[in-house]
């Protein structure tokens, strides 16, 4: 098993993992697990997206989760949104600060 394929590879994936665990009340979750295969449904999806908006400052449409069902896929979308909205620098600073705090 490739450990990099299943555990968070960076702080963004780690933050998404924490939000998923809190929302789904499931542990462990791996970055390639499908939200819906873990018991997620439309009401939990709305809650998940609200938590992502609140904690990461990224407003994603609900449909994104139906297209990108894993943490790994969703992290790519979040990064793209950050770049498009010029928030990437803020996210990098936050990830660096969080990484230092976790170290």
Helices and strands as residue ranges (DSSP letters): G 3-5, H 11-24, H 42-56, H 63-67, H 71-84, H 88-102
